[in-house]
Amino acid sequence: MKRGFYILMIMCVALLVASCDKTKSYTERLKDERKAIDRLIDHEGFKILKNYPSDGVFKENEFVKLDNDVYLNVIDSGNGERAVLGKTKVFCRFEANGILDSDTAYLMVDNLSPEFNNRWGFPTEFIFGYNVSAAENRDYDPDLFVGEGLATGLYHVGDGAIVRLIVPFKRMASGGYFQSKYIPVYFSKVRYTFEK
């Protein structure tokens, strides 16, 4: 009888501990991300288009939601030279902003603006299609942002292009910081330059 009582007590304690677990589920994380993206869209007055513009020209506040759930706004489509999947080395400079748990976007990294060149003076490098940092053994914060999301614009623009992107955490670097912490990123400006 005592043994049954102890087993019952252990089960009750286990249930109590499990019910007190404050860790969010993946579904809750996706809902938080959705709210953060919607909040950014509303705050910035972005208009989401159903289709990519037929002439390829976006107004300043227009974004299109692509098939991989990344939002894209093209500021300048570049010189027409397109990246070749698995071959083109891309030098990328960008302003990356966090949007989770904030009413406004907050700067995470800026290797584009001259005032940050002392801290983040190098472009991020990657091979289009591999979408992982191609830099030579350096510990450089902007390299953490390289992933499918950052490279998505290259399917639509060319060398010298400037875009804006809203990237869900699942489209950031595979298995990296942003996926493990469930952090979506708003790239307020991205410039792609191809290695010559």
N, C-alpha and C positions, 0 to 999 in steps of 0.2 A: 504494500500500500504506500509506504514511504517513497519507494522508488518511483511509482507512478506520479506521486505528488511532485517530486523533484523534476521529473521529465516535463510535467505540465508547467512548472515554474520557469524552467529554462526556455520552453517554447514561448511563454508569455513575455519574458525579458527580450528574447530575440525579436518578437513581433514589435515590441515597444521601441527597440533600437532602430529597427527597419523603418518604422513609421515616423521617426524623428529625423531621418536622413533628409538634409536640405539640398542635396545635389539635384540639379535640374535634369530632366530627361532630355533626350535629343529633340523630341517634339517641342518641348518648352523652349529650347535654345533656338529652334527654327522660328517659333512664334516671336521671340524676342528680336531676332534678326529682322523679320518681316516688319515689326513695329518700328525698328530703328531706320530701316530703308524708307518706309512710308513717311516717317517723321522728317527725314532729310528731304524727300521729294516735296512735301508740303511746305517746309520751312524755306526752301530755296525756290519754290514756285516752278519746279520742273514739270513739263508736260511729257507724258509717256505715249509715244506713237505705237500704233498697232503693227505697222510695217516699216521697214527700212525705206527712207525716201527714195523714190525712183530716180531722182536726179543726183542723189548722194549728198545733198546739201541739207544741213540741219540748221535750225534757228538756234540762238544762244541757249534757250531753256529747254530744247527738245532732246529727248533721249529715246532710244528704241531698246526694248527688252529682247535680247537675243535668245536663241534656243537653249543656251547653257545657263540662263538666268542672270547673265551679266548685262548691265545697262550701259549703253554706248552713246556718246555724243561726239560727233566729229567736228572739230574746230577748223582743222586744215588737213586735207586728205593727202598731202605730200606731193612728191614729184611724179607719181605714177609707177615708179619702179617697185614691184611687189616682192615681199620676202618669199624665199623658197623654203618650203617645209624641210627641216632637218639639215639645212645648209647655211642659211643666212645668219651671220652673227649680228646681233642687235645691241646697240648701246642705247640704254634707256635712262632718261632723267624724268623725275616726277615729283609731285607734291602728293603725299599720301596722308589721309585723314581718318581718324577713328570716328565712328558714329554711334557705337553701342553705348547705352546708358548715358546719353547726353542729348540735350535739346539741339545743340549745334555741333558741327564737325570740328574736331580738334586736331591740330597738326601732330603727326607722328614722325614723318621724315620728309625732308625737302632737299633733294640733291639737284634741283633745277635752278633755284634762285641764287643770285650771286652772294647774298648776305649769309648763306649757309655753306659756302664753298670751303671754308676752313674745317668744318665738321664733316660734311658729306660731299666733298668736292669731286668724287669720281662718278662716272655713270655706272649703272648696273649693267652687266653684260650677260647675255644668254643666247643660245642657239634657238631660233624659232622652231617650235615643234617639240623640242626637249624641255624647254621652259623651266630650266633650273640654272642657277648662277653658273656662268662660265669663267668667273674671275679666278685669278691665280691665288690660291691659299691666302685669303685675307679675311679678317673678322670685320665685316662692314654691314651695318644695320640695313641699308637699302637692299642688300642682296636677299634678305629674308622675305621680301615682297614678291620675288620672282615666282611665277606660277602660271597656270592656265589663264586666270583672270587678267593679269597684266598683259599677257600676250594676245588676248582675244581681239583687240583692235586691229592687229596685223592681218586678219582675214579680210579686212574691209578697206585698209588704207596702205600707203606706201612709205618709202623712205622720206624722212623729214616731216612726217605727219604729227599732228598734235590732236589729242583726244582727251575726253573725260570718261571715267569709268566708275560704276558702282558695282563692287564685286562681293558676292556672298562668300562667307568663310569657306564653303566647300570648294570654291574655285580658286582659292589662294594656294600657296605652295603645298603640294601633296605631303601630308604627314608633318607639316611644319607648325610653327607657333600659332598662326591664325586659325588653322583647323582645330588644333588641340584646345585652344582657348575660346573658340566659336566667335571670332571677331571679324565682321564684315569691314571692308575698306572702301572709302570714297577717294578715288584718285582725281583731284580737282584739276590736274593738268599732267599729261604724259606726253613726252616727245620721244619719238623713235628715230634713231639714226642708224643706218646700216654701215658695216665695215666695208671699206673700199679695197 
